[in-house]
């Protein structure tokens, strides 16, 4: 009985592996990062179908192969539809969203896309952009990646290209996140809340709660983005 189970599982895994390999070759993306949420869910469904065949003795491998083939055909149909009819791409694949426009964070867009300021800063750092003030435009792509266009003063050419003397590099420090003062960071740069309130008022903002994000950089001072 044990030998039969091993043989049966081996056959199912081999057949399932070949079926998934064929599916992945027929429906393929150039890079994993280009997967849309729909593609990601489809991959989970395909893996679940194969898992059911291996671990559930009542599910026959041939029924799973049929399900894999049918699901692949449906995915191909969806791809053909999105290629031939542009208007369907927005519904099925989504569309890029501009979350930073002219250096200002679009609060409505990041709220709609369910991104908080910490997520945004993390994605910027992954693009070697350590301060929001460097960004002219930031676009959230359909696959969840972020594309940025830096302001001209922060873009190439760099100092070494112009034979200019190197300046010390300072890491920006977040002071306000979504209307809340980060007291530890404020103390770390040697200032208090009274100073911060005055800085905010100098920007024409009356209340800390009206500030969506504020950061401090040693060589450039404070940078404030209002909630608008």
N, CA and C atoms as a LAMMPS dump frame, in Angstrom:
ITEM: TIMESTEP
0
ITEM: NUMBER OF ATOMS
684
ITEM: BOX BOUNDS ff ff ff
-5.0000000000000000e+02 5.0000000000000000e+02
-5.0000000000000000e+02 5.0000000000000000e+02
-5.0000000000000000e+02 5.0000000000000000e+02
ITEM: ATOMS id mol type element x y z
1 1 1 N 0.836 -1.213 0
2 1 2 C 0 0 0
3 1 3 C 0.864 1.253 0
4 2 1 N 1.918 1.237 0.847
5 2 2 C 2.814 2.391 0.924
6 2 3 C 3.535 2.605 -0.408
7 3 1 N 3.975 1.49 -1.019
8 3 2 C 4.674 1.571 -2.298
9 3 3 C 3.757 2.134 -3.375
10 4 1 N 2.482 1.717 -3.338
11 4 2 C 1.505 2.215 -4.317
12 4 3 C 1.297 3.723 -4.141
13 5 1 N 1.204 4.176 -2.88
14 5 2 C 1.011 5.604 -2.619
15 5 3 C 2.188 6.423 -3.13
16 6 1 N 3.407 5.93 -2.902
17 6 2 C 4.594 6.645 -3.373
18 6 3 C 4.58 6.741 -4.897
19 7 1 N 4.287 5.638 -5.56
20 7 2 C 4.253 5.623 -7.017
21 7 3 C 3.162 6.545 -7.549
22 8 1 N 2.001 6.502 -6.907
23 8 2 C 0.875 7.33 -7.342
24 8 3 C 1.21 8.817 -7.181
25 9 1 N 1.808 9.17 -6.036
26 9 2 C 2.186 10.57 -5.793
27 9 3 C 3.247 11.025 -6.784
28 10 1 N 4.21 10.137 -7.073
29 10 2 C 5.272 10.48 -8.023
30 10 3 C 4.695 10.765 -9.406
31 11 1 N 3.787 9.901 -9.842
32 11 2 C 3.178 10.09 -11.163
33 11 3 C 2.399 11.397 -11.224
34 12 1 N 1.642 11.684 -10.165
35 12 2 C 0.852 12.912 -10.143
36 12 3 C 1.747 14.152 -10.158
37 13 1 N 2.838 14.097 -9.383
38 13 2 C 3.754 15.237 -9.352
39 13 3 C 4.426 15.458 -10.699
40 14 1 N 4.852 14.39 -11.337
41 14 2 C 5.516 14.517 -12.645
42 14 3 C 4.551 15.092 -13.672
43 15 1 N 3.332 14.545 -13.711
44 15 2 C 2.339 15.047 -14.667
45 15 3 C 1.987 16.502 -14.357
46 16 1 N 1.795 16.798 -13.076
47 16 2 C 1.484 18.171 -12.69
48 16 3 C 2.615 19.129 -13.005
49 17 1 N 3.869 18.672 -12.776
50 17 2 C 5.035 19.52 -13.08
51 17 3 C 5.094 19.835 -14.571
52 18 1 N 4.894 18.83 -15.385
53 18 2 C 4.926 19.043 -16.836
54 18 3 C 3.804 19.98 -17.264
55 19 1 N 2.616 19.793 -16.663
56 19 2 C 1.477 20.654 -17.017
57 19 3 C 1.754 22.107 -16.641
58 20 1 N 2.301 22.332 -15.437
59 20 2 C 2.628 23.702 -15.023
60 20 3 C 3.72 24.297 -15.898
61 21 1 N 4.684 23.466 -16.291
62 21 2 C 5.762 23.951 -17.149
63 21 3 C 5.21 24.42 -18.499
64 22 1 N 4.302 23.62 -19.047
65 22 2 C 3.676 24.002 -20.326
66 22 3 C 2.874 25.291 -20.17
67 23 1 N 2.117 25.38 -19.066
68 23 2 C 1.306 26.58 -18.831
69 23 3 C 2.189 27.813 -18.697
70 24 1 N 3.292 27.669 -17.941
71 24 2 C 4.178 28.822 -17.738
72 24 3 C 4.871 29.245 -19.018
73 25 1 N 5.073 28.304 -19.95
74 25 2 C 5.683 28.656 -21.228
75 25 3 C 4.685 29.318 -22.161
76 26 1 N 3.438 28.855 -22.096
77 26 2 C 2.407 29.436 -22.962
78 26 3 C 2.035 30.831 -22.48
79 27 1 N 1.827 30.957 -21.161
80 27 2 C 1.456 32.245 -20.575
81 27 3 C 2.642 32.713 -19.746
82 28 1 N 3.449 33.567 -20.311
83 28 2 C 4.669 33.957 -19.623
84 28 3 C 4.796 35.469 -19.59
85 29 1 N 5.525 35.932 -18.601
86 29 2 C 5.842 37.345 -18.473
87 29 3 C 7.351 37.49 -18.588
88 30 1 N 7.802 38.633 -19.071
89 30 2 C 9.232 38.841 -19.227
90 30 3 C 9.931 38.89 -17.877
91 31 1 N 9.253 39.423 -16.856
92 31 2 C 9.83 39.488 -15.523
93 31 3 C 8.737 39.26 -14.5
94 32 1 N 9.135 38.689 -13.363
95 32 2 C 8.174 38.473 -12.29
96 32 3 C 7.591 39.799 -11.816
97 33 1 N 8.41 40.88 -11.812
98 33 2 C 7.953 42.168 -11.332
99 33 3 C 6.846 42.752 -12.193
100 34 1 N 6.699 42.251 -13.424
101 34 2 C 5.683 42.776 -14.316
102 34 3 C 4.326 42.108 -14.107
103 35 1 N 4.255 41.172 -13.188
104 35 2 C 2.987 40.507 -12.925
105 35 3 C 1.98 41.492 -12.344
106 36 1 N 0.778 41.46 -12.887
107 36 2 C -0.31 42.26 -12.339
108 36 3 C -0.98 41.463 -11.214
109 37 1 N -1.816 42.107 -10.392
110 37 2 C -2.536 41.354 -9.362
111 37 3 C -3.323 40.172 -9.931
112 38 1 N -3.895 40.336 -11.12
113 38 2 C -4.633 39.246 -11.754
114 38 3 C -3.704 38.069 -12.054
115 39 1 N -2.496 38.347 -12.561
116 39 2 C -1.532 37.289 -12.843
117 39 3 C -1.107 36.58 -11.562
118 40 1 N -0.93 37.345 -10.5
119 40 2 C -0.504 36.772 -9.22
120 40 3 C -1.567 35.81 -8.68
121 41 1 N -2.82 36.23 -8.746
122 41 2 C -3.914 35.377 -8.272
123 41 3 C -4.018 34.124 -9.135
124 42 1 N -3.814 34.286 -10.431
125 42 2 C -3.874 33.141 -11.34
126 42 3 C -2.796 32.121 -10.994
127 43 1 N -1.603 32.596 -10.664
128 43 2 C -0.514 31.692 -10.298
129 43 3 C -0.854 30.913 -9.03
130 44 1 N -1.496 31.596 -8.068
131 44 2 C -1.908 30.91 -6.83
132 44 3 C -2.939 29.831 -7.136
133 45 1 N -3.885 30.159 -8.006
134 45 2 C -4.927 29.19 -8.37
135 45 3 C -4.31 27.958 -9.036
136 46 1 N -3.348 28.16 -9.95
137 46 2 C -2.709 27.033 -10.622
138 46 3 C -1.973 26.147 -9.627
139 47 1 N -1.267 26.763 -8.68
140 47 2 C -0.572 25.982 -7.662
141 47 3 C -1.53 25.219 -6.768
142 48 1 N -2.66 25.839 -6.444
143 48 2 C -3.667 25.179 -5.606
144 48 3 C -4.279 23.985 -6.317
145 49 1 N -4.5 24.124 -7.612
146 49 2 C -5.065 23.003 -8.384
147 49 3 C -4.128 21.797 -8.345
148 50 1 N -2.831 22.047 -8.526
149 50 2 C -1.872 20.948 -8.484
150 50 3 C -1.773 20.37 -7.074
151 51 1 N -1.8 21.231 -6.056
152 51 2 C -1.726 20.75 -4.683
153 51 3 C -2.895 19.852 -4.319
154 52 1 N -4.077 20.183 -4.818
155 52 2 C -5.243 19.335 -4.553
156 52 3 C -5.07 17.937 -5.126
157 53 1 N -4.446 17.87 -6.302
158 53 2 C -4.259 16.554 -6.929
159 53 3 C -3.28 15.693 -6.144
160 54 1 N -2.269 16.329 -5.543
161 54 2 C -1.231 15.573 -4.841
162 54 3 C -1.698 15.127 -3.46
163 55 1 N -2.388 15.996 -2.73
164 55 2 C -2.701 15.728 -1.33
165 55 3 C -4.129 15.223 -1.098
166 56 1 N -4.983 15.338 -2.1
167 56 2 C -6.36 14.857 -1.946
168 56 3 C -6.541 13.621 -2.831
169 57 1 N -6.636 12.439 -2.23
170 57 2 C -6.733 11.208 -3.029
171 57 3 C -8.009 11.128 -3.863
172 58 1 N -9.023 11.88 -3.496
173 58 2 C -10.278 11.832 -4.244
174 58 3 C -10.21 12.661 -5.526
175 59 1 N -9.207 13.527 -5.617
176 59 2 C -9.052 14.354 -6.813
177 59 3 C -8.086 13.658 -7.763
178 60 1 N -8.55 13.331 -8.957
179 60 2 C -7.722 12.639 -9.932
180 60 3 C -6.861 13.641 -10.691
181 61 1 N -5.656 13.193 -11.037
182 61 2 C -4.705 14.08 -11.707
183 61 3 C -5.228 14.553 -13.057
184 62 1 N -5.989 13.685 -13.749
185 62 2 C -6.467 14.07 -15.084
186 62 3 C -7.514 15.18 -14.999
187 63 1 N -8.293 15.177 -13.92
188 63 2 C -9.244 16.272 -13.751
189 63 3 C -8.516 17.585 -13.46
190 64 1 N -7.383 17.483 -12.746
191 64 2 C -6.586 18.677 -12.462
192 64 3 C -5.914 19.183 -13.732
193 65 1 N -5.403 18.264 -14.548
194 65 2 C -4.8 18.669 -15.822
195 65 3 C -5.829 19.39 -16.689
196 66 1 N -7.047 18.856 -16.697
197 66 2 C -8.121 19.522 -17.448
198 66 3 C -8.374 20.931 -16.892
199 67 1 N -8.389 21.037 -15.553
200 67 2 C -8.61 22.346 -14.936
201 67 3 C -7.473 23.314 -15.281
202 68 1 N -6.23 22.803 -15.292
203 68 2 C -5.09 23.638 -15.663
204 68 3 C -5.206 24.141 -17.099
205 69 1 N -5.573 23.23 -17.98
206 69 2 C -5.713 23.608 -19.398
207 69 3 C -6.821 24.632 -19.58
208 70 1 N -7.962 24.401 -18.938
209 70 2 C -9.095 25.319 -19.055
210 70 3 C -8.736 26.694 -18.486
211 71 1 N -8.079 26.687 -17.32
212 71 2 C -7.689 27.972 -16.703
213 71 3 C -6.709 28.723 -17.606
214 72 1 N -5.777 27.978 -18.22
215 72 2 C -4.805 28.601 -19.118
216 72 3 C -5.49 29.21 -20.33
217 73 1 N -6.491 28.5 -20.86
218 73 2 C -7.238 29.025 -22.008
219 73 3 C -7.954 30.314 -21.624
220 74 1 N -8.553 30.323 -20.439
221 74 2 C -9.228 31.539 -19.971
222 74 3 C -8.25 32.703 -19.83
223 75 1 N -7.044 32.421 -19.309
224 75 2 C -6.037 33.473 -19.173
225 75 3 C -5.588 33.987 -20.537
226 76 1 N -5.444 33.08 -21.482
227 76 2 C -5.072 33.499 -22.838
228 76 3 C -6.155 34.37 -23.459
229 77 1 N -7.407 34.011 -23.221
230 77 2 C -8.522 34.806 -23.749
231 77 3 C -8.494 36.212 -23.163
232 78 1 N -8.224 36.276 -21.858
233 78 2 C -8.139 37.591 -21.203
234 78 3 C -7.004 38.417 -21.804
235 79 1 N -5.839 37.79 -22.049
236 79 2 C -4.713 38.515 -22.631
237 79 3 C -5.042 39.013 -24.033
238 80 1 N -5.714 38.188 -24.805
239 80 2 C -6.088 38.596 -26.163
240 80 3 C -7.064 39.773 -26.113
241 81 1 N -8.014 39.707 -25.184
242 81 2 C -8.99 40.801 -25.054
243 81 3 C -8.294 42.11 -24.674
244 82 1 N -7.362 42.046 -23.712
245 82 2 C -6.672 43.267 -23.284
246 82 3 C -5.763 43.824 -24.371
247 83 1 N -5.254 42.943 -25.241
248 83 2 C -4.403 43.413 -26.326
249 83 3 C -5.205 44.068 -27.45
250 84 1 N -6.395 43.551 -27.696
251 84 2 C -7.187 44.062 -28.813
252 84 3 C -8.104 45.213 -28.424
253 85 1 N -8.511 45.252 -27.164
254 85 2 C -9.428 46.303 -26.714
255 85 3 C -8.785 47.06 -25.553
256 86 1 N -8.283 48.251 -25.858
257 86 2 C -7.53 49.018 -24.871
258 86 3 C -8.338 49.359 -23.621
259 87 1 N -9.637 49.6 -23.791
260 87 2 C -10.463 50.026 -22.656
261 87 3 C -10.605 48.945 -21.597
262 88 1 N -10.399 47.679 -21.995
263 88 2 C -10.532 46.593 -21.021
264 88 3 C -9.315 46.482 -20.103
265 89 1 N -8.181 47.082 -20.5
266 89 2 C -6.968 46.97 -19.692
267 89 3 C -7.145 47.627 -18.335
268 90 1 N -7.84 48.743 -18.308
269 90 2 C -8.043 49.455 -17.058
270 90 3 C -8.854 48.618 -16.078
271 91 1 N -9.852 47.903 -16.597
272 91 2 C -10.724 47.097 -15.739
273 91 3 C -9.997 45.853 -15.233
274 92 1 N -9.262 45.175 -16.131
275 92 2 C -8.654 43.89 -15.786
276 92 3 C -7.274 44.057 -15.149
277 93 1 N -6.429 44.902 -15.727
278 93 2 C -5.056 45.032 -15.27
279 93 3 C -4.831 46.244 -14.374
280 94 1 N -5.785 47.165 -14.348
281 94 2 C -5.577 48.409 -13.618
282 94 3 C -4.789 49.394 -14.467
283 95 1 N -4.432 50.527 -13.893
284 95 2 C -3.676 51.542 -14.614
285 95 3 C -2.712 52.225 -13.656
286 96 1 N -1.634 52.806 -14.181
287 96 2 C -0.686 53.512 -13.317
288 96 3 C -1.371 54.672 -12.601
289 97 1 N -0.884 54.966 -11.396
290 97 2 C -1.446 56.057 -10.604
291 97 3 C -0.325 57.014 -10.212
292 98 1 N -0.521 58.301 -10.496
293 98 2 C 0.476 59.311 -10.133
294 98 3 C 0.266 59.677 -8.668
295 99 1 N 1.223 59.298 -7.826
296 99 2 C 1.072 59.548 -6.387
297 99 3 C 1.858 60.78 -5.935
298 100 1 N 2.844 61.198 -6.732
299 100 2 C 3.544 62.462 -6.479
300 100 3 C 3.536 63.248 -7.78
301 101 1 N 2.989 64.447 -7.723
302 101 2 C 2.862 65.274 -8.926
303 101 3 C 3.445 66.658 -8.627
304 102 1 N 4.429 67.06 -9.422
305 102 2 C 5.11 68.345 -9.217
306 102 3 C 5.663 68.475 -7.8
307 103 1 N 6.187 67.351 -7.278
308 103 2 C 6.803 67.372 -5.964
309 103 3 C 5.835 67.292 -4.806
310 104 1 N 4.532 67.211 -5.086
311 104 2 C 3.524 67.168 -4.027
312 104 3 C 2.829 65.805 -4.015
313 105 1 N 2.682 65.239 -2.825
314 105 2 C 1.986 63.959 -2.688
315 105 3 C 0.49 64.176 -2.899
316 106 1 N -0.1 63.364 -3.758
317 106 2 C -1.543 63.43 -3.984
318 106 3 C -2.224 62.554 -2.93
319 107 1 N -2.75 63.183 -1.906
320 107 2 C -3.324 62.456 -0.772
321 107 3 C -4.494 61.582 -1.2
322 108 1 N -5.308 62.068 -2.124
323 108 2 C -6.476 61.288 -2.568
324 108 3 C -6.054 60.003 -3.264
325 109 1 N -4.975 60.091 -4.052
326 109 2 C -4.532 58.913 -4.798
327 109 3 C -3.949 57.857 -3.863
328 110 1 N -3.082 58.258 -2.919
329 110 2 C -2.485 57.254 -2.041
330 110 3 C -3.526 56.662 -1.098
331 111 1 N -4.553 57.44 -0.785
332 111 2 C -5.642 56.896 0.028
333 111 3 C -6.433 55.869 -0.78
334 112 1 N -6.664 56.18 -2.055
335 112 2 C -7.382 55.252 -2.926
336 112 3 C -6.59 53.97 -3.154
337 113 1 N -5.257 54.11 -3.28
338 113 2 C -4.406 52.947 -3.526
339 113 3 C -3.999 52.242 -2.237
340 114 1 N -4.491 52.766 -1.09
341 114 2 C -4.213 52.159 0.222
342 114 3 C -2.718 52.102 0.517
343 115 1 N -2.035 53.236 0.321
344 115 2 C -0.616 53.374 0.622
345 115 3 C -0.463 54.429 1.704
346 116 1 N 0.269 54.108 2.767
347 116 2 C 0.55 55.139 3.761
348 116 3 C 1.916 55.744 3.495
349 117 1 N 2.264 56.783 4.232
350 117 2 C 3.5 57.52 3.96
351 117 3 C 4.728 56.66 4.191
352 118 1 N 4.657 55.727 5.157
353 118 2 C 5.801 54.834 5.408
354 118 3 C 6.039 53.908 4.213
355 119 1 N 4.963 53.388 3.626
356 119 2 C 5.099 52.558 2.427
357 119 3 C 5.736 53.35 1.295
358 120 1 N 5.276 54.583 1.12
359 120 2 C 5.798 55.421 0.042
360 120 3 C 7.288 55.691 0.23
361 121 1 N 7.684 56.056 1.452
362 121 2 C 9.1 56.335 1.707
363 121 3 C 9.956 55.09 1.492
364 122 1 N 9.434 53.929 1.881
365 122 2 C 10.167 52.679 1.686
366 122 3 C 10.364 52.393 0.196
367 123 1 N 9.33 52.591 -0.609
368 123 2 C 9.443 52.351 -2.043
369 123 3 C 10.416 53.332 -2.689
370 124 1 N 10.435 54.574 -2.208
371 124 2 C 11.378 55.563 -2.736
372 124 3 C 12.819 55.169 -2.416
373 125 1 N 13.044 54.691 -1.183
374 125 2 C 14.398 54.286 -0.811
375 125 3 C 14.897 53.126 -1.661
376 126 1 N 13.984 52.247 -2.042
377 126 2 C 14.365 51.134 -2.905
378 126 3 C 14.766 51.61 -4.295
379 127 1 N 14.413 52.832 -4.628
380 127 2 C 14.812 53.448 -5.897
381 127 3 C 15.976 54.42 -5.696
382 128 1 N 16.699 54.26 -4.573
383 128 2 C 17.836 55.123 -4.245
384 128 3 C 17.438 56.589 -4.143
385 129 1 N 16.246 56.817 -3.656
386 129 2 C 15.763 58.174 -3.429
387 129 3 C 15.399 58.272 -1.946
388 130 1 N 16.215 58.979 -1.17
389 130 2 C 16.077 58.967 0.276
390 130 3 C 15.325 60.177 0.826
391 131 1 N 14.83 61.011 -0.046
392 131 2 C 14.069 62.168 0.414
393 131 3 C 12.957 62.465 -0.576
394 132 1 N 11.777 62.774 -0.05
395 132 2 C 10.637 63.071 -0.901
396 132 3 C 10.86 64.352 -1.685
397 133 1 N 11.736 65.228 -1.18
398 133 2 C 11.958 66.502 -1.859
399 133 3 C 12.706 66.329 -3.182
400 134 1 N 13.309 65.166 -3.382
401 134 2 C 14.026 64.912 -4.626
402 134 3 C 13.096 64.531 -5.775
403 135 1 N 11.84 64.23 -5.46
404 135 2 C 10.932 63.637 -6.442
405 135 3 C 10.056 64.699 -7.104
406 136 1 N 10.058 64.707 -8.413
407 136 2 C 9.14 65.554 -9.167
408 136 3 C 7.852 64.782 -9.475
409 137 1 N 8.01 63.547 -9.938
410 137 2 C 6.866 62.669 -10.196
411 137 3 C 7.17 61.275 -9.65
412 138 1 N 6.158 60.619 -9.113
413 138 2 C 6.245 59.214 -8.718
414 138 3 C 4.976 58.519 -9.187
415 139 1 N 5.152 57.41 -9.885
416 139 2 C 4.022 56.702 -10.481
417 139 3 C 3.977 55.275 -9.952
418 140 1 N 2.833 54.891 -9.412
419 140 2 C 2.625 53.519 -8.956
420 140 3 C 2.156 52.681 -10.138
421 141 1 N 2.969 51.697 -10.534
422 141 2 C 2.648 50.858 -11.682
423 141 3 C 1.641 49.774 -11.296
424 142 1 N 1.092 49.111 -12.334
425 142 2 C 0.058 48.101 -12.09
426 142 3 C 0.568 46.946 -11.239
427 143 1 N 1.856 46.616 -11.36
428 143 2 C 2.403 45.485 -10.616
429 143 3 C 2.835 45.822 -9.207
430 144 1 N 2.612 47.083 -8.765
431 144 2 C 2.974 47.475 -7.411
432 144 3 C 4.324 48.148 -7.302
433 145 1 N 5.095 48.185 -8.4
434 145 2 C 6.374 48.883 -8.405
435 145 3 C 6.147 50.388 -8.535
436 146 1 N 7.15 51.158 -8.13
437 146 2 C 7.061 52.604 -8.236
438 146 3 C 8.139 53.104 -9.194
439 147 1 N 7.768 54.029 -10.058
440 147 2 C 8.71 54.674 -10.967
441 147 3 C 8.795 56.142 -10.581
442 148 1 N 10.023 56.674 -10.546
443 148 2 C 10.184 58.058 -10.114
444 148 3 C 10.944 58.87 -11.157
445 149 1 N 10.627 60.149 -11.208
446 149 2 C 11.353 61.128 -12.011
447 149 3 C 11.831 62.205 -11.055
448 150 1 N 13.149 62.306 -10.905
449 150 2 C 13.704 63.24 -9.938
450 150 3 C 13.679 64.668 -10.472
451 151 1 N 13.707 65.601 -9.546
452 151 2 C 13.834 67.004 -9.916
453 151 3 C 15.208 67.226 -10.548
454 152 1 N 15.289 68.231 -11.394
455 152 2 C 16.51 68.444 -12.173
456 152 3 C 17.737 68.65 -11.294
457 153 1 N 17.563 69.318 -10.138
458 153 2 C 18.721 69.585 -9.298
459 153 3 C 19.255 68.341 -8.603
460 154 1 N 18.448 67.269 -8.582
461 154 2 C 18.882 66.033 -7.945
462 154 3 C 19.229 64.953 -8.954
463 155 1 N 19.072 65.253 -10.217
464 155 2 C 19.329 64.262 -11.256
465 155 3 C 20.752 64.416 -11.776
466 156 1 N 21.152 63.531 -12.684
467 156 2 C 22.466 63.628 -13.309
468 156 3 C 22.581 64.942 -14.088
469 157 1 N 23.782 65.49 -14.285
470 157 2 C 25.083 64.907 -13.933
471 157 3 C 25.415 65.079 -12.467
472 158 1 N 26.234 64.186 -11.96
473 158 2 C 26.613 64.211 -10.555
474 158 3 C 27.875 65.047 -10.361
475 159 1 N 28.231 65.268 -9.105
476 159 2 C 29.365 66.124 -8.773
477 159 3 C 30.657 65.636 -9.412
478 160 1 N 30.857 64.313 -9.408
479 160 2 C 32.103 63.79 -9.957
480 160 3 C 32.19 64.004 -11.46
481 161 1 N 31.015 64.053 -12.141
482 161 2 C 31.016 64.301 -13.575
483 161 3 C 31.425 65.735 -13.901
484 162 1 N 31.182 66.658 -12.974
485 162 2 C 31.48 68.068 -13.193
486 162 3 C 32.771 68.5 -12.49
487 163 1 N 33.488 67.514 -11.914
488 163 2 C 34.72 67.808 -11.187
489 163 3 C 34.494 68.811 -10.058
490 164 1 N 33.357 68.695 -9.382
491 164 2 C 33.034 69.574 -8.27
492 164 3 C 33.469 68.917 -6.958
493 165 1 N 33.767 69.711 -5.937
494 165 2 C 34.149 69.121 -4.64
495 165 3 C 32.969 68.39 -4.018
496 166 1 N 33.253 67.288 -3.363
497 166 2 C 32.206 66.497 -2.738
498 166 3 C 31.711 67.165 -1.463
499 167 1 N 30.406 67.091 -1.244
500 167 2 C 29.788 67.636 -0.041
501 167 3 C 29.386 66.483 0.884
502 168 1 N 29.318 66.735 2.186
503 168 2 C 28.866 65.682 3.104
504 168 3 C 27.422 65.287 2.804
505 169 1 N 27.095 64.031 3.063
506 169 2 C 25.764 63.5 2.782
507 169 3 C 24.992 63.361 4.089
508 170 1 N 23.766 63.854 4.105
509 170 2 C 22.928 63.788 5.307
510 170 3 C 21.665 62.976 5.003
511 171 1 N 21.276 62.169 5.965
512 171 2 C 20.066 61.365 5.823
513 171 3 C 18.862 62.169 6.306
514 172 1 N 17.798 62.268 5.515
515 172 2 C 16.608 63.01 5.958
516 172 3 C 15.939 62.334 7.145
517 173 1 N 15.366 63.151 8.025
518 173 2 C 14.703 62.662 9.233
519 173 3 C 13.235 63.065 9.18
520 174 1 N 12.336 62.105 9.292
521 174 2 C 10.906 62.394 9.28
522 174 3 C 10.497 63.04 10.599
523 175 1 N 9.743 64.139 10.507
524 175 2 C 9.288 64.849 11.702
525 175 3 C 7.785 64.745 11.918
526 176 1 N 7.014 64.706 10.818
527 176 2 C 5.552 64.602 10.911
528 176 3 C 5.083 63.565 9.905
529 177 1 N 4.281 62.637 10.381
530 177 2 C 3.671 61.632 9.51
531 177 3 C 2.167 61.684 9.687
532 178 1 N 1.477 62.089 8.643
533 178 2 C 0.016 62.103 8.653
534 178 3 C -0.538 62.881 9.849
535 179 1 N 0.014 64.077 10.081
536 179 2 C -0.493 64.949 11.134
537 179 3 C -0.028 64.625 12.535
538 180 1 N 0.907 63.683 12.688
539 180 2 C 1.403 63.279 14.007
540 180 3 C 2.893 63.589 14.101
541 181 1 N 3.291 64.283 15.18
542 181 2 C 4.696 64.638 15.382
543 181 3 C 5.481 63.426 15.888
544 182 1 N 6.619 63.175 15.283
545 182 2 C 7.511 62.115 15.729
546 182 3 C 8.498 62.731 16.716
547 183 1 N 8.164 62.678 17.993
548 183 2 C 8.896 63.414 19.031
549 183 3 C 10.344 62.95 19.16
550 184 1 N 10.582 61.646 19.034
551 184 2 C 11.953 61.145 19.174
552 184 3 C 12.847 61.7 18.065
553 185 1 N 12.319 61.739 16.846
554 185 2 C 13.101 62.281 15.735
555 185 3 C 13.335 63.778 15.91
556 186 1 N 12.316 64.456 16.432
557 186 2 C 12.434 65.898 16.649
558 186 3 C 13.518 66.194 17.69
559 187 1 N 13.543 65.405 18.741
560 187 2 C 14.567 65.577 19.77
561 187 3 C 15.955 65.228 19.234
562 188 1 N 15.999 64.26 18.327
563 188 2 C 17.285 63.814 17.786
564 188 3 C 17.983 64.91 16.984
565 189 1 N 17.215 65.812 16.361
566 189 2 C 17.83 66.893 15.584
567 189 3 C 18.005 68.155 16.426
568 190 1 N 17.654 68.074 17.72
569 190 2 C 17.913 69.177 18.631
570 190 3 C 16.878 70.278 18.641
571 191 1 N 15.624 69.961 18.304
572 191 2 C 14.561 70.971 18.292
573 191 3 C 13.368 70.465 19.097
574 192 1 N 12.452 71.403 19.409
575 192 2 C 11.265 71.034 20.17
576 192 3 C 10.004 71.313 19.35
577 193 1 N 8.86 71.017 19.946
578 193 2 C 7.596 71.155 19.226
579 193 3 C 7.294 72.616 18.89
580 194 1 N 7.688 73.537 19.778
581 194 2 C 7.446 74.954 19.516
582 194 3 C 8.154 75.398 18.244
583 195 1 N 9.389 74.942 18.086
584 195 2 C 10.13 75.256 16.86
585 195 3 C 9.438 74.679 15.637
586 196 1 N 8.952 73.45 15.758
587 196 2 C 8.301 72.795 14.637
588 196 3 C 7.004 73.506 14.254
589 197 1 N 6.233 73.922 15.248
590 197 2 C 4.985 74.648 14.982
591 197 3 C 5.284 75.948 14.228
592 198 1 N 6.337 76.643 14.634
593 198 2 C 6.71 77.878 13.948
594 198 3 C 7.121 77.611 12.499
595 199 1 N 7.844 76.517 12.292
596 199 2 C 8.246 76.16 10.937
597 199 3 C 7.025 75.873 10.061
598 200 1 N 6.054 75.195 10.643
599 200 2 C 4.831 74.871 9.909
600 200 3 C 4.065 76.144 9.561
601 201 1 N 3.993 77.067 10.5
602 201 2 C 3.284 78.331 10.25
603 201 3 C 3.989 79.168 9.187
604 202 1 N 5.31 79.062 9.119
605 202 2 C 6.053 79.77 8.074
606 202 3 C 5.691 79.272 6.684
607 203 1 N 5.181 78.056 6.618
608 203 2 C 4.72 77.495 5.352
609 203 3 C 3.27 77.894 5.058
610 204 1 N 2.677 78.676 5.946
611 204 2 C 1.294 79.097 5.757
612 204 3 C 0.29 78.069 6.226
613 205 1 N 0.722 77.143 7.105
614 205 2 C -0.158 76.098 7.623
615 205 3 C -0.379 76.357 9.109
616 206 1 N -1.624 76.408 9.514
617 206 2 C -1.95 76.796 10.883
618 206 3 C -1.824 75.667 11.891
619 207 1 N -2.097 74.442 11.481
620 207 2 C -2.146 73.334 12.433
621 207 3 C -1.261 72.175 11.974
622 208 1 N -0.664 71.481 12.948
623 208 2 C 0.135 70.293 12.643
624 208 3 C -0.722 69.23 11.972
625 209 1 N -1.986 69.157 12.338
626 209 2 C -2.891 68.149 11.77
627 209 3 C -3.101 68.342 10.273
628 210 1 N -2.819 69.552 9.779
629 210 2 C -2.968 69.825 8.356
630 210 3 C -1.709 69.478 7.562
631 211 1 N -0.698 68.934 8.25
632 211 2 C 0.545 68.536 7.587
633 211 3 C 0.502 67.039 7.323
634 212 1 N 0.661 66.672 6.071
635 212 2 C 0.664 65.246 5.737
636 212 3 C 2.037 64.632 5.994
637 213 1 N 3.082 65.37 5.655
638 213 2 C 4.432 64.851 5.852
639 213 3 C 5.414 66.009 5.979
640 214 1 N 6.38 65.859 6.882
641 214 2 C 7.446 66.851 7.026
642 214 3 C 8.734 66.127 7.38
643 215 1 N 9.832 66.576 6.779
644 215 2 C 11.125 65.974 7.059
645 215 3 C 12.181 67.063 7.199
646 216 1 N 13.275 66.7 7.857
647 216 2 C 14.386 67.618 8.088
648 216 3 C 15.652 67.023 7.477
649 217 1 N 16.39 67.878 6.786
650 217 2 C 17.68 67.481 6.242
651 217 3 C 18.694 68.534 6.622
652 218 1 N 19.811 68.101 7.174
653 218 2 C 20.775 69.013 7.78
654 218 3 C 21.224 70.126 6.835
655 219 1 N 21.464 69.793 5.586
656 219 2 C 21.994 70.788 4.654
657 219 3 C 20.914 71.555 3.9
658 220 1 N 19.64 71.156 4.027
659 220 2 C 18.577 71.827 3.275
660 220 3 C 17.424 72.301 4.143
661 221 1 N 17.447 71.967 5.426
662 221 2 C 16.394 72.43 6.31
663 221 3 C 15.15 71.566 6.254
664 222 1 N 14.009 72.167 6.559
665 222 2 C 12.749 71.428 6.66
666 222 3 C 11.994 71.469 5.333
667 223 1 N 11.286 70.369 5.076
668 223 2 C 10.458 70.266 3.881
669 223 3 C 9.076 69.772 4.314
670 224 1 N 8.031 70.516 3.974
671 224 2 C 6.681 70.232 4.462
672 224 3 C 5.733 70.011 3.299
673 225 1 N 4.919 68.97 3.42
674 225 2 C 3.882 68.683 2.419
675 225 3 C 2.531 68.76 3.121
676 226 1 N 1.68 69.714 2.749
677 226 2 C 0.372 69.837 3.4
678 226 3 C -0.582 68.732 2.992
679 227 1 N -1.621 68.55 3.775
680 227 2 C -2.644 67.554 3.446
681 227 3 C -3.655 68.209 2.505
682 228 1 N -3.456 67.961 1.221
683 228 2 C -4.376 68.547 0.238
684 228 3 C -4.465 67.656 -0.984
